């Protein structure tokens, strides 16, 4: 009799503890919901444009606040989270730099879309050294990339800006030309372009800027000395012939052009670790790397190498569990055709968290509030950041999606999307910081 009574009492205690936990949980959720609603209602900045917010409890696996979370927004560079997830699912631990075959005295190689080849931060030389060290005749086989040199919906008049490099199957040096002032002179890299950069006596610009002709590789600048500390990157106009010339310049030996279908049993040269490339996409929000990663995914899956094909594959195989079907057209978010909902993004971030399987590793690949990347100047500067996420910025649009770690060591996933505002982006960013910081401080 005593034993039965003790068991019953223990059951009662456990039930009460569980109920109390549920009550506390519901109470916290209600408090967060009320406070988020109040913030959005009272904000003079946020009430004047289209706002969406979703907050998800990672441990509890449930949404705790939603405002327009099922409505579509232009995500800008939050689109890179789709590219990030697709790359995690499709790419191996190391990315393939080139594929090749040896036939008699010839080495024939194909591009894979790998963005790391002499890229400005990754600086991968593994493919370069492999080709340099070969005693075979070299032939670059072209034609794998079947898309356009720009993504759908990209702004044509941004062709001269560093963030809009052209897409290719074998990119070299970010597909950018870099110019610097050095001891009063203008230095140019790759040096293949030295004779193509000339002063334009007709220009009377007050700001020193190199401008490329839209359809060719002719570059002009005001006929005056470049200012001290000047640096500029301009996309060059790509072509198989230019890739051949760049390779010959870098390798110091001839490279032929051919057009051959890649064989099933081609060999691979690996360049950089996948996660290093993903980190270099996410932290500075690199559009070039994002676009080329999708081409790498196509190569890995044996798909036709273009953005549309690999996005269709990813949507069918990896993104079919999202609450709303996103409109996804490019890897970087440069296109305003991209549309996604806040609840899609928190669902995606929860999936990413599970796939990576190590929060420290994941957070190390993302901008950290007050510390690194596009969140360096957001949130308090501290040795222990509490926000890790992705920003997205286009004119009149600003979004943030990521993870916030609270003082009570809870992890919430959020997506805070803002479209069609006419105030300063900094004003919108400060409002996001105010809301997410409150969540960190109080819960």
Residue pairs with C-beta under 8 A, 6 or more apart in sequence:
25 60
28 443
29 57
29 64
31 443
32 55
32 64
32 65
32 439
32 443
33 64
33 65
35 438
35 442
36 53
36 55
36 65
36 67
36 435
37 65
37 67
39 46
39 431
39 434
39 435
39 438
40 46
40 47
40 51
40 53
40 67
40 435
41 47
43 431
45 421
45 423
45 427
45 428
45 430
45 431
46 418
46 428
46 431
48 421
48 422
48 423
49 418
49 419
49 420
49 421
49 422
49 423
49 428
50 68
50 71
50 73
50 418
50 419
50 420
51 67
51 68
51 416
51 417
51 418
52 67
52 68
52 69
52 71
52 73
52 341
52 342
52 415
52 416
52 417
52 418
53 65
53 66
53 67
53 68
53 69
53 342
53 414
53 415
53 416
53 417
53 435
54 63
54 65
54 66
54 67
54 69
54 342
54 343
54 345
54 346
54 414
54 415
55 63
55 64
55 65
55 66
55 346
55 412
55 413
55 414
55 439
56 62
56 63
56 64
56 346
56 347
56 349
56 350
56 412
56 413
56 414
57 63
57 64
57 410
57 412
58 350
58 353
58 403
58 410
58 411
58 412
58 413
59 410
59 411
61 350
63 69
63 343
63 346
64 412
66 342
66 343
68 342
69 341
69 342
69 343
69 415
70 323
70 324
70 341
70 343
71 341
71 342
72 324
72 327
72 339
72 340
72 341
73 339
73 340
73 341
73 342
73 397
73 399
73 417
73 418
73 419
74 336
74 338
74 339
74 394
74 397
74 419
75 333
75 338
75 339
75 340
75 345
75 392
75 399
75 417
76 333
76 338
76 392
76 393
76 394
76 397
76 398
76 399
77 285
77 287
77 332
77 333
77 374
77 390
77 391
77 392
77 393
78 333
78 340
78 345
78 390
78 391
78 392
78 399
78 400
78 401
78 415
78 417
79 290
79 328
79 330
79 331
79 332
79 333
79 338
79 340
79 392
80 281
80 282
80 285
80 290
80 331
80 332
80 333
80 390
81 345
81 348
81 349
81 352
81 390
81 401
82 314
82 319
82 326
82 328
82 331
82 340
82 348
83 281
83 290
83 293
83 294
83 331
83 332
84 278
84 281
84 282
84 352
85 318
85 319
85 348
85 351
85 352
85 355
86 293
86 294
86 297
86 310
86 314
86 318
86 319
87 274
87 278
87 293
87 296
87 297
88 278
88 352
88 355
88 356
89 314
89 317
89 318
89 355
90 297
90 300
90 301
90 314
90 318
91 274
91 293
91 296
91 297
91 300
92 274
92 300
93 273
93 274
93 275
94 270
94 271
94 272
94 273
94 274
95 112
95 114
95 116
95 270
95 271
95 272
95 273
95 274
95 277
95 296
96 112
96 114
96 268
96 269
96 270
96 271
96 296
96 299
96 300
97 112
97 114
97 116
97 117
97 124
97 126
97 127
97 130
97 268
97 269
97 270
97 271
98 109
98 110
98 111
98 112
98 114
98 127
98 130
98 170
98 268
98 269
99 109
99 110
99 112
99 262
99 266
99 267
99 268
99 269
99 299
100 107
100 108
100 109
100 110
100 266
100 267
100 268
100 269
101 107
101 108
101 263
101 265
101 266
101 267
102 108
102 136
105 136
105 137
106 136
106 137
106 138
106 139
107 131
107 134
107 136
107 137
107 138
107 139
108 139
108 141
108 258
108 260
109 131
109 138
109 139
109 140
109 141
110 140
110 141
110 144
110 169
110 262
110 266
111 140
111 144
111 145
111 168
111 169
111 170
111 171
112 169
112 170
112 295
112 296
112 299
113 145
113 168
113 169
113 171
113 292
113 293
113 294
113 295
113 296
113 298
113 299
113 305
114 124
114 127
114 170
114 171
114 271
114 292
114 296
115 122
115 171
115 174
115 277
115 288
115 289
115 292
115 293
115 296
116 122
116 124
116 271
116 272
116 277
117 124
117 127
117 128
117 170
117 171
117 172
117 173
117 271
118 124
118 125
118 128
118 172
118 173
118 250
119 173
119 174
119 280
119 288
119 289
120 173
120 174
120 176
120 178
120 233
121 280
121 284
122 272
122 276
122 277
122 280
124 271
124 272
126 269
126 270
126 271
126 272
127 269
127 271
128 250
128 251
130 269
131 138
131 247
131 251
132 251
132 252
137 254
137 256
138 247
138 251
138 253
138 254
138 255
138 256
139 255
139 256
139 257
139 258
140 170
140 240
140 243
140 244
140 247
140 255
140 256
140 257
140 258
141 258
141 259
141 260
141 262
142 169
142 240
142 243
142 257
142 258
142 259
143 259
144 169
144 262
144 299
144 305
145 167
145 168
145 169
145 295
145 305
145 306
146 304
146 305
146 306
147 167
147 305
147 306
147 307
147 308
148 167
149 166
149 167
149 168
149 238
150 156
150 164
150 166
150 167
151 167
151 291
151 307
151 329
151 330
151 331
151 332
151 334
151 335
152 307
152 308
152 329
152 330
152 335
152 337
153 329
153 330
153 334
153 335
153 336
153 337
153 338
154 164
154 330
154 334
154 335
155 164
155 334
156 214
158 164
158 334
159 212
159 214
159 235
160 211
160 212
160 234
160 235
161 235
162 176
162 232
162 233
162 234
162 235
163 287
163 288
163 334
164 235
164 287
164 334
165 171
165 174
165 175
165 176
165 235
165 287
165 288
165 291
166 175
166 235
166 236
166 237
166 238
167 291
167 292
167 295
167 307
168 175
168 238
168 243
169 295
169 305
170 243
171 288
171 292
172 190
172 243
172 246
172 247
172 250
173 189
173 190
173 246
174 233
174 288
175 235
175 236
175 238
175 288
176 233
176 234
176 235
176 236
176 288
177 188
177 189
177 190
177 193
177 197
177 219
177 233
177 234
177 235
177 236
178 188
178 189
178 231
178 232
178 233
179 186
179 187
179 188
179 189
179 197
179 210
179 226
179 230
179 231
179 232
179 233
179 234
180 186
180 187
180 230
180 231
181 187
181 225
181 226
181 227
181 228
181 229
181 230
181 231
184 225
184 226
185 226
186 197
186 221
186 226
188 194
188 197
190 246
190 249
190 250
191 249
192 245
192 246
192 249
193 217
193 219
193 236
196 217
196 218
196 219
197 210
197 219
197 220
197 221
198 218
198 219
198 220
198 221
199 220
199 221
199 222
199 223
199 224
200 220
200 221
200 222
200 223
201 223
203 220
203 221
203 222
203 223
204 222
205 222
208 221
208 222
208 224
208 226
208 227
208 230
209 221
209 222
209 232
210 219
210 220
210 221
210 232
210 234
211 219
211 220
211 221
211 234
212 218
212 219
212 234
212 235
212 236
212 237
213 219
213 220
215 237
216 237
217 236
217 237
217 242
219 234
236 242
240 257
241 257
244 255
244 256
244 257
247 255
248 254
248 255
275 361
275 365
277 289
277 293
278 293
278 365
279 364
279 365
280 286
280 289
281 289
281 290
281 293
282 365
282 366
282 367
282 373
282 390
283 365
283 366
283 367
283 372
283 373
283 374
284 373
284 374
285 367
285 373
285 374
285 390
285 391
287 331
287 332
287 333
287 334
288 332
290 331
290 332
290 333
291 307
291 330
291 331
291 332
292 331
293 331
294 307
294 310
294 311
294 331
295 305
295 306
295 307
295 310
297 303
297 310
297 313
297 314
298 304
298 305
298 306
298 309
298 310
298 313
299 305
301 310
301 313
303 309
303 310
303 313
307 329
307 330
307 331
308 329
311 328
311 329
315 325
315 326
315 328
319 326
319 348
321 347
321 351
322 344
322 347
322 348
323 341
323 343
323 344
323 347
324 340
324 341
324 343
324 344
326 338
326 339
326 340
326 341
326 344
327 337
327 338
327 339
327 340
328 338
328 340
329 335
329 337
329 338
330 337
330 338
333 392
333 394
336 394
342 401
342 415
342 416
342 417
343 415
345 401
345 415
345 417
346 401
346 413
346 414
346 415
349 401
349 402
349 403
349 413
349 415
350 413
352 362
353 359
353 362
353 403
353 413
356 362
359 403
359 411
362 388
363 385
363 388
363 403
366 373
366 388
366 389
366 390
366 402
366 403
367 373
367 374
367 375
367 376
367 388
367 389
367 390
367 391
368 375
368 376
368 385
368 387
368 388
369 375
369 378
369 379
369 380
369 385
369 386
369 387
369 388
369 389
370 376
370 377
370 378
370 379
370 380
370 381
370 382
370 385
371 381
371 382
371 385
374 390
374 391
374 393
375 385
375 387
375 388
375 389
375 391
378 387
378 391
378 429
378 433
379 385
379 386
379 387
379 433
379 436
379 437
380 437
386 404
386 405
386 406
386 440
387 402
387 403
387 404
387 405
387 436
387 440
388 402
388 403
388 405
389 400
389 401
389 402
389 403
389 414
390 400
390 401
390 402
391 398
391 399
391 400
392 398
392 399
392 400
392 401
393 399
393 425
396 419
396 420
396 421
396 422
397 418
397 419
397 420
397 421
398 418
398 421
398 425
398 428
398 429
398 432
399 415
399 416
399 417
399 418
400 414
400 415
400 416
400 429
400 432
400 436
401 413
401 414
401 415
401 416
401 417
402 413
402 414
403 411
403 412
403 413
403 414
404 411
404 412
404 413
404 414
404 436
404 439
404 440
405 411
405 440
406 412
406 439
406 440
406 441
406 442
406 443
407 440
407 441
407 442
407 443
408 443
410 443
412 439
412 443
414 436
414 439
416 432
416 435
416 436
418 428
418 432
421 428
